[in-house]
Amino acid sequence: SDVLLKKNTTSCGCKWQENAARNHKILKNKYTMNGVRVDSLTRKTPKNNTTGFKGVSLTVRRGKEKFRAYIEIKGKRMELGLFDNLRDAVKARKEAEEKYHKPYIDAWKEKKFSE
């Protein structure tokens, strides 16, 4: 390409791919605990979330609004149930976070501070 020949750039794009792969490996090693990306467990609630709570969505079943609670761990989604009100769905999600996410987060923190 002209860009490479005129020395306006130093790479055809392969360096970007190499850097991305290296950075991915670094992040994976830094934030992974027993096969779980801990940084993904502690992310903020996405902006497009309609309930304002991570792992809780609004759904309509048989013409009635329900709140679905779910949690993901090791790439698998676990349904926690359908609830008539948001408060109960959030409670179920928080309990699941304590059970499924907290052990990984705590182990990661111990590893991080012992290094």
C-alpha positions as CSV (number, residue, x, y, z in Angstrom):
1,S,0.0,0.0,0.0
2,D,1.1,3.6,-0.6
3,V,0.8,4.3,3.1
4,L,3.5,1.7,4.0
5,L,5.7,2.7,1.1
6,K,5.7,6.4,2.0
7,K,6.5,5.5,5.6
8,N,3.5,7.3,7.0
9,T,2.8,4.2,9.1
10,T,4.9,1.4,10.5
11,S,2.5,-1.5,10.2
12,C,0.0,-3.1,7.9
13,G,-2.2,-3.9,10.9
14,C,-0.5,-7.0,12.1
15,K,1.1,-5.2,15.0
16,W,-2.4,-4.1,16.2
17,Q,-3.4,-7.8,16.2
18,E,-0.3,-8.8,18.1
19,N,-0.8,-6.1,20.7
20,A,-4.5,-7.0,21.1
21,A,-3.6,-10.7,21.7
22,R,-0.9,-9.7,24.2
23,N,-3.2,-7.4,26.1
24,H,-5.9,-10.0,26.2
25,K,-3.5,-12.5,27.7
26,I,-2.3,-10.0,30.3
27,L,-5.8,-9.1,31.3
28,K,-6.9,-12.7,31.4
29,N,-4.0,-13.6,33.7
30,K,-4.5,-10.5,35.9
31,Y,-8.3,-10.7,36.3
32,T,-9.0,-14.5,36.1
33,M,-9.6,-16.6,39.2
34,N,-10.3,-20.3,38.7
35,G,-11.5,-19.8,35.2
36,V,-13.8,-16.8,36.0
37,R,-13.1,-13.2,34.8
38,V,-13.5,-11.4,38.1
39,D,-13.6,-7.9,36.4
40,S,-16.8,-9.0,34.6
41,L,-18.4,-9.8,37.9
42,T,-17.8,-6.4,39.3
43,R,-18.8,-4.3,36.2
44,K,-21.4,-1.5,36.5
45,T,-25.0,-2.1,35.4
46,P,-25.2,-1.6,31.6
47,K,-26.7,1.6,30.4
48,N,-29.4,-0.2,28.4
49,N,-30.6,-2.1,31.5
50,T,-34.3,-1.2,32.0
51,T,-34.6,-2.1,35.6
52,G,-31.5,-0.4,36.9
53,F,-30.2,-3.7,38.4
54,K,-27.7,-6.0,37.0
55,G,-29.1,-9.5,36.3
56,V,-32.7,-8.4,36.6
57,S,-34.9,-7.8,33.5
58,L,-38.5,-6.9,32.9
59,T,-40.6,-9.5,30.9
60,V,-44.2,-10.0,30.0
61,R,-45.7,-13.4,30.7
62,R,-49.4,-14.1,29.9
63,G,-50.1,-10.4,29.7
64,K,-48.5,-9.6,33.1
65,E,-45.3,-7.9,33.8
66,K,-42.8,-10.0,35.7
67,F,-39.2,-9.5,36.8
68,R,-36.7,-12.2,35.7
69,A,-33.6,-12.6,37.9
70,Y,-30.5,-14.4,36.5
71,I,-26.8,-14.7,37.1
72,E,-23.9,-15.9,34.9
73,I,-20.9,-17.8,36.1
74,K,-18.3,-19.5,34.1
75,G,-20.1,-18.6,30.9
76,K,-23.4,-20.3,32.0
77,R,-26.6,-18.4,32.7
78,M,-28.6,-19.6,35.7
79,E,-32.2,-18.5,35.9
80,L,-33.2,-17.5,39.5
81,G,-36.9,-17.1,38.8
82,L,-39.7,-14.9,37.8
83,F,-41.0,-12.4,40.4
84,D,-44.1,-10.3,40.7
85,N,-42.1,-7.3,42.0
86,L,-38.7,-5.8,41.4
87,R,-37.7,-5.9,45.1
88,D,-38.0,-9.7,45.2
89,A,-36.1,-10.2,42.0
90,V,-33.2,-7.9,43.2
91,K,-33.1,-9.8,46.5
92,A,-32.8,-13.1,44.6
93,R,-30.0,-11.7,42.5
94,K,-28.1,-10.2,45.5
95,E,-28.3,-13.6,47.3
96,A,-27.0,-15.4,44.2
97,E,-24.1,-12.8,43.9
98,E,-23.1,-13.7,47.5
99,K,-23.2,-17.4,46.7
100,Y,-21.7,-17.5,43.2
101,H,-19.7,-14.3,42.6
102,K,-18.3,-13.4,46.1
103,P,-16.0,-16.4,46.5
104,Y,-14.3,-15.6,43.2
105,I,-14.0,-11.9,44.1
106,D,-12.6,-12.7,47.5
107,A,-10.1,-15.2,46.2
108,W,-9.0,-12.7,43.5
109,K,-8.5,-9.9,46.1
110,E,-6.4,-12.3,48.3
111,K,-4.3,-13.2,45.3
112,K,-3.9,-9.5,44.3
113,F,-2.8,-8.3,47.7
114,S,-0.5,-11.3,48.3
115,E,1.6,-10.6,45.2
